[in-house]
Amino acid sequence: MSSNEWPLWEVFIRSKQGLSHKHVGSLRAADAENAINNARDVYTRRSEGISIWVVESKLISASDPKEADSLFDPADTKIYRHPTFYEVPDGVLHM
């Protein structure tokens, strides 16, 4: 990155209908405060969101999709981790 290039930020928005933040895109900004303001202007022009998260891209770590088998296979042998043994009460909306 050159000295005159702003860092890249990943933008996550929580909509009025949803419970979790969703990745909506990326933008460049000098700092977190400017990234939030720019994200508001770019990604919530029609009042789509109630919360904005921004994370500098270089701080995100991710697993390699090629290694998914070794990373996720052990969960298949632990059936007690799957919610098939539990009944969700009728009044519970978000579980």
Buried (B, 14 or more C-beta within 10 A) or exposed (E): EEEEEBBBBBBBBBBEEEEEBEEBEEBEBEEBEBBBEBBBEEBBEEEEBEEBBBBBEEEEEEEEEEEEEEEEEEEEEEEEEEEEEEEEEEEEEEE
